[in-house]
Amino acid sequence: MAGLVLFALIVLCALCAPLLTSYDPIQQNLNDAFLAPGAKNHLLGTDSLGRDVLSRLLYGARVDLRVGVLAVISPFVIGSLLGLISGWFGGWIDAVIGRIVDMVIAFPFLVLVIALVFAMGPGTTSIYTAITLVGWVAYCRIVRGQVLIAKEQEYAMAARASGLPTWRILLRHLLPNVVLQAIVFSMSDIVLTLLAIVTLGFLGLGVPPPTPDWGTMIQEGQQFILDKWYMSTIPGLAVVLTGLALALIADGIVEKANK
C-alpha cells in the first residue's frame, strides 16, 4: 500500500502538472538563470537557461513514466508468449529459443540497450525498440520455468486429455497460472527501464531536447553540482522515489501471492 500510495502521488503530480505550475518547461529566460529555490516564485529554482526546475521535473515525469511503462509492455507480452511456447512444446523449439536467450543475456542489459540506441539514434522509438529486443528474455525464462512445472499439474493434463486445442490450453488454462511471477518482475523491470531511460538521457541518447526528462536534467546540472546542487539532486531524488515505490509494489504482490 505504501508503494501504491507513493506511486499514485507521483503519477498524480505528473498528470496535474499544468495545475501545479504555471511555467512552460521549455521556455528560456536567461535573466532568471540559476535562481535559488524559492526565488521569484520558482519553488525549486531555475536552471542555466532560466527554465523552471519544478515545471521541468513534473513534465519530465510525464515523459519518463510513459516511456518506462510502455517500454515494458512489449517485452512482457513477447517474452511471456515465447516462454509459454518454449516450455509447453520443448524439443527443438525450446532449444532454438533457449539459444537466442543465452546470446542476449550474455551482454549486460544496460550496456546492450545503450549500444542499440546509439546505433539507431536518440528518440523514444529507438528506446522502445532497444528495450524490447533486450528485455523479453527475462520474461521468457520466468514463464518457461513456470510452464515446465504447471504442465505436469492435474488441471493441465486434464485439459490436454479432454482434447482441447493447444492454443486454448496455453492461453486459457496455463497462462493465468504462470504469469504472476512475470507480473511481479515487471514492477522491478520498470525500475530498470526507468534507470535505462535516465542513463540514456544523461548520455544525450534519450528524449531529444528541449523536451524535459529526468536524465537530461541530471546531465545539465552536473557541471554546476557544487554551487547549484538542486539542478541534479532533485531529478535524481525523483528517480529514487519512483524506484522505491515500484519496488514496494513488487514486494507487496509477492507477499500476497505467497499467502
N, C-alpha and C positions, 0 to 999 in steps of 0.2 A: 504493500500500500504506500509505503514511503516513496518507493521508486515511481509508482504511478502518479502520485501527487506531484512530485518534483518534475517529472517529465511533462505532465499536463500543464504545469505552470510555465515551463519553457516554451511549449507549443503555443500556449495562450498568449504569451508575450510576443512571439513571432507573428501570430495571426493579427494581434491588435496593435501592431507597430505604428500604423497611422494615428491611432488614438493616444499612444504613449509618447510620441514625439512629433513635433511639427516640422522638423528639419528634413531636407532632402538628403539622403545618404550619399549622393554623388555630387552634390553642388559644392563647388570650391569657393572659399572666401579667405584669401591669403592674408587679409588684415586681421583675421581672428585665428591665425595659426598658432598651435601649441598653447592654447588656453588650458589652464589647470581645471580639474573637476570643480564644477560649481560656478565658474566664472561666466558671466553674461548669459545666464540661463542654460548653459551647456552642462548638464548634470555630471557627465563623465569626461568633460573636456573636449578638445578638438585635436585633430592630427596635424601633420606637417603641411597639409593643404587647406586647413581650416574647416574640414568636414567634421560634423558632429559624431563623436565616438559612439554615443548611445544609439543614434539613428543607424549607423553602420552595423553595430552589434545586433540590433533587432532585425534589420532587413537581411543581414548576413545569416542569421539563424534560419530565416525562411529558405534561403538557397541551400545551406549545408544540410539541414534536416530533410528537405525534399530530395536532394540528390542522394543523401545517405540511405533513406528508406527505399527509394525507388531502385537504387543500385543493388539492393539485397534481394529484391523480388525475383528478378530473372535467374540469378544463381540458385535461389531456393527452389524455384519451380523446375529448372533444368536438372539440377543435381538430385532432387528428390525422385523425379521420374526415371533418371538413369540408374539411380541406386535401387529403385523398385524393380526395374527390368533386370539389372545385373544380378541381384540377389535371388530373384524368382527363377530365372531361366538357367543361370550358371553356365557351365561349359565354355565354348569359345566366345560367347557374348560377354560373359563375366571376365574372361581373360583379356579381351580387347579393351574393355572399359577400364579394367584394372591397370593395364599398362599405360593408358593415357593418364590416369590419375597419378600413377607413380612418376611420370615425366613432369607433370605440373607441380606436384608437391616437392620435387627436387630443388625448386627455387623458393626463396623466401617470398611470402605473399606481397609485402610492400615493395620489395625490390623489383619484382616482376611487373607489378602494376605501374610503377614509375617508368620502367623501360618501355612498356606498351604505350602508355600515354605520350611519352617522349617521341616514340616512333610515329604515332598517329596525329600528334599535335594537341595543344591545350583545348579545353572545352568540355562541356558536360557530356556530349556524345562519346568522346574518347574515354571519359571516366566510366560511363555506363558499360561500354564495350570491354574495357580492360578488366574491370571488376567481375564482369560476367564470365570472361574467359578464364579467370583465375579462381574465382570464388566458388564455382559449382562443385569442385572436387570434395570439399569438406562435407557438404550435404549428401553427396553421393556415397561417401564412405559411411556416414552415420546411418542413412536409410538402408543401405545394403546390409550392414551388420544387424539391424533390427529385423529385416526381412528374413535373413537366414534363420533366425530364431522363430519368428512368427509363422513361417510356412510349415513348421513342424507341429504347430499347435492344432488342437482338435477342430476348432472352427474353420481353419484354413483347409484342413484335409476333408472336412465335411462339405465345404463349398466346392472343392475340386471333385469329390466323389458324386456330387449331385449333378454334375455335367454343366455347371455354369460356364459361360465364356470367360476366357482368360482375362480380358480387359475388365470385366465386371468383378472378378475375384480380386484383381490388383487394386482397382480404384474404389470399390465399394466395401470390401472386407479387410484387405491388408493395409492400404494407405492410412485410413483413420487410426489404426492401431500402432503404426510405426512412425508417424510424422511428428509426434510430440517432441522427441529429442531434437529433431531438426528445427522446430519452432523455438525451443529453448536456446539452441545455438544461434539462431538468427538474431536474438537480442544482443548477444555479445558480438555477433558479426557486424551489426550496425555500428557498434563502437569502433571496431577495427576499420570498417569502411569510412566512418567519420574521420578517424585519425588519418587514413589514407588521403581523404579529400583535403584535410587541413595541411598535410605534408605537401601535397601537390600544389596547393595554393601558395605555401611558403616558398616552394621552388619555382614559382611562376608558371606552373603547368596546369593550374586549376581553372576556376571560372575566370574568363577574360575580364580585365578591368574595363570600365570603372565599377562593374557590379561588385558589391561588397561580399566578402566571405571571410570567415574567421582566420583561415590560413594566411590570406593576403594581409589582413590586419596585423597579424603577429609579425610577418616578414617586414612590413612597412615600419613597424615600431621598433624593430630590433636595433637599429643603429642609434636610436635615441633612448635605449633602455635605462641608462644611468640617470638621465635627467627627467625623461617623460615615461616613467615606468608603466603608467596606465595604458599606454597605446598597445603594448603587447600583453601585459598581465591580464587585463580584463577579458579579451577574447580567449586567452589561454584558460582562465578560470571557467569560462562558458563551456569550453570543450570538456574540462574535467567534470563539471557538474552534470553535463549531459551523459557522459560516460558512466558516472556513478548511478544516475537514475536508471539507465538501461541495464546495468549490472545488477542492481537491486531487483528489477522486474524479473530478470532471468533467474535469480536465486529464488524468488517467490514462486515462480512457475515450477521449478524443480521440487521445492518443498511441498507444494500442493500435490504434485504428481506422485510423490513418494508416500503420501498419507493414504 
